[in-house]
């Protein structure tokens, strides 16, 4: 999953209230950190800031500012693309929930 998709996923999960740029950077950083490699945090922060600014300029953009400095959300009302993305992410989340099976208790009874 690319950084752009991860940013949009974080924004979708944040909902109508939006989320700060710092929180988005932390989430994307954690999504891409492994035991053997980590992205450069400062480069990732700059990338997220530029992505949000670039995609919040027009009225029909995917991302919009919430009115609070540094907080963004998906523009669900003004963009058909954002609405479609929200539906796709919801479907993906539902599929992940369906795949999780409850674990059976296989321990022996003491009595």
C-alpha positions in Angstrom: 0.0 0.0 0.0 1.4 3.4 -1.0 1.8 6.4 1.3 -1.1 8.1 -0.4 -3.5 5.2 0.2 -2.3 4.9 3.8 -3.0 8.6 4.4 -6.5 8.3 3.0 -7.1 5.2 5.1 -6.1 7.2 8.3 -8.4 10.1 7.3 -11.3 7.7 6.6 -10.9 6.1 10.0 -10.7 9.5 11.7 -14.1 10.4 10.4 -15.8 13.8 10.3 -13.8 15.3 13.2 -10.6 14.9 11.2 -7.1 14.2 12.5 -3.9 16.2 12.9 -1.0 16.1 10.5 1.3 14.8 13.3 -1.1 11.9 14.0 -1.3 11.0 10.3 2.5 10.9 10.1 2.7 8.7 13.2 0.2 6.3 11.8 1.8 6.1 8.4 5.2 5.7 10.0 4.0 2.8 12.2 2.4 1.1 9.2 5.7 1.1 7.4 8.1 0.3 10.2 9.5 -3.1 10.4 12.1 -4.8 12.6 14.7 -4.3 9.8 13.8 -1.0 8.2 12.1 2.2 9.1 11.2 5.2 6.9 12.9 8.5 7.7 10.4 10.3 10.0 11.2 13.8 8.8 11.0 12.9 5.1 7.6 11.2 5.8 6.4 14.3 7.6 7.3 16.5 4.7 5.6 14.1 2.3 2.3 14.0 4.3 2.2 17.8 4.7 2.8 18.3 0.9 0.2 15.6 0.0 -2.4 17.2 2.3 -1.8 20.8 1.0 -1.7 19.6 -2.6 -5.0 17.7 -2.3 -6.9 20.3 -0.3 -6.7 23.2 -2.7 -9.9 22.9 -4.8 -13.5 22.6 -3.7 -13.8 19.1 -5.2 -10.6 17.7 -3.7 -10.4 14.5 -1.7 -9.1 16.2 1.5 -10.3 19.3 3.2 -9.2 21.3 6.3 -11.5 21.1 9.3 -11.0 24.7 10.2 -8.6 23.9 13.0 -5.0 24.6 12.1 -3.2 21.4 11.0 -6.3 19.1 11.0 -7.7 17.5 7.9 -10.5 15.1 6.9 -11.9 13.5 3.8 -14.2 15.8 1.8 -17.1 13.4 1.7 -19.7 16.1 0.7 -17.9 17.8 -2.2 -16.1 14.9 -3.8 -17.6 11.8 -5.4 -14.1 10.2 -5.4 -13.9 10.6 -1.6 -17.3 9.0 -1.2 -16.2 6.1 -3.3 -13.0 5.7 -1.3 -14.9 5.6 1.9 -17.1 2.8 0.6 -14.1 0.8 -0.6 -12.3 1.2 2.8 -15.5 0.2 4.6 -15.7 -2.9 2.5 -12.1 -3.7 3.2 -12.6 -3.3 6.9 -15.7 -5.5 6.9 -13.7 -8.2 5.0 -10.9 -8.0 7.6 -13.4 -8.5 10.4 -15.0 -11.5 8.7 -11.7 -13.2 8.3 -10.9 -13.1 12.0 -12.1 -16.3 13.6 -12.6 -16.6 17.3 -10.1 -18.8 19.0 -11.3 -22.0 20.6 -10.3 -22.7 24.2 -8.4 -25.9 23.9 -7.1 -26.0 27.5 -7.9 -28.9 29.7 -10.3 -28.5 32.5 -8.8 -28.9 36.0 -12.0 -30.4 37.4 
